[in-house]
């Protein structure tokens, strides 16, 4: 009764298993459309969470519900991230037996849900949700209280986040290179990379995988000259795509840091989404080339990316003997730090005392 636009289920479980659950517990009617068909988004119907796509598909199957008047409840950080990325108010819920005040596993689970961007973490049973739903339904078009003040974060959920769809495509055409790069910051780490430089492709793929940023990058460059123009321009295009995808730089953690080893090599990365470009890259590679790219161009690629993305980043290989390992550990550390920095923080607003980062 408090959800006049209907309810849907978004799950990573198989559709048959979900239908069996609804029938067994006589819940099918709660999650059905006007024809009696269940409104479900199940395994293989959309990319898995934390992608926003299954949430947006559920809203579409409910008849095209505006995300700004919807709420989603989930018990994992990826549930929360998917909802926030879709522009939906996200509620975390504790599993039965977990107590957010016990100072142990329950507290850690609650903290993880908050960190993922949960507007509120509910106790098991969802009874607390009833206190929130009137505020949601009152903001529906045609409601007698539409236009009245709503609880913080609902009507302005999208503006509190970096963007409802944090993605961008950049095309860069010069006499030296022809490049197209696409990124989705709320992806799953998929990558399709073809720069003509195999080791650079390998590094971009590793960065995508561990940052969970989807990246597509293609380049046709003047490699008959050398690798400089290709590596530099791919870095610039990737940075520009990141810059555009970050949007107004609101509702994000802003800072991130990580140490990542690869066998004997260990690298450190620190990221600040500051809008003030500053690159400190110290890979200290010893070989002239790694695969088909000169070692100096790996450093220059990172510098170009950081500058074009308008970020402050320090990345350094602390120790290591094998240059392949040194470079890869650095890209992985950067990826993990970036994943932290771009993560949602629903209460952050603009994370700067200046009140402006864009």
Phi, psi and omega in degrees: 000331180269005177234073188295341179267001176100173179228148180225163176245132173243118187215152173270005180274160177297150183299317181298320179295320179294317178298320178299318179299314182296320180291318183299321183255016175053046182250359187302321183296335180286337186238041182241152176274191185295341180266358182091359180281136181292142179261100185227148166234113189241184182311137175073359179271345180197163175303150183288156174297142024269012174301140178284350188300317179296327178292315180295324177295321178297318178297322177296319181288342174277003177107017179085045181291136176292125180304331185290348178245021182244160176225150177228140178245131178211159183252008178234154176302325179292327172302313182294316180298320180297316180296313182297319180296333179275355181084019182257144175293129185253128173248127170274152177225136178283145177284156181306135179091349180268138181237116181295348182256011185276354178076001181243232183298324180297316179296320179295320179295318178296319179297321179295322178293318177297316182297327179289345177119014181297132176294323180203147176254122185264150174289161178304145177105341174067010180300325180296337181296331180298332179286339183266327188299324177301325179293327179288311183293332181290343180267002180290146175303134179089351178293146181294341180250012179300138181096344177288165181297135177249170182292150183304137173098345183276295180295334182251024183302321183287322182289338178285340181260168182297323178184154177289333176221093187277079182217159180198153174233133180235131173246131181232119183236119175228180176288348184255329183214154171231114192229142168226126181231133174234141177226148170229112185291340181253043182266205181236006179096017178287147178214142172228106191232129178212089182258351187090352178241104189301317182290326176295319175303316181299319180291319179295320178298318178295319178298316179298313183303313189269347172268347187062024174266127174284130183227131170238125183218126176228144181211136167244108186237172183276064183291347175290343174274292170190193185267359190296305186298320181295308183297315181297312185289326174296319176299317179297313182295319178296319178296318179296322178295318176300314181302313180293319181293328179292337176060226184285358177057049176244156173063030179236163181294326181080309183256149174208154181207153180197149165247133177225126176266156164221099186055242185279347183270146178219130180232154180236140176222140176228128184241136172229115177279077194262343190068010175241102185293126176205120184243123171241106185237115183230083180274333177052050179282146186257326181284152179290324181223153168237112187064236184254014180237139177290144185301322182296334182281340171294317176297316183291325175302312180296319179298318180294316178299311183298316182294315182292329179279352180060053180240156166256120183220133170247122176226130188214135170274117186281320181202160178151153181251325184266122185295327174300314179295319181299312181294314184292322178296326178293315179295323179291319177298318177299320180298313182294320177295321179295319178302321178292316185293324182271358181294153183286140171226095191301332183265005187283331188058223172275113185282063178202141177291344176287338183078015184202129175229346188295000000 
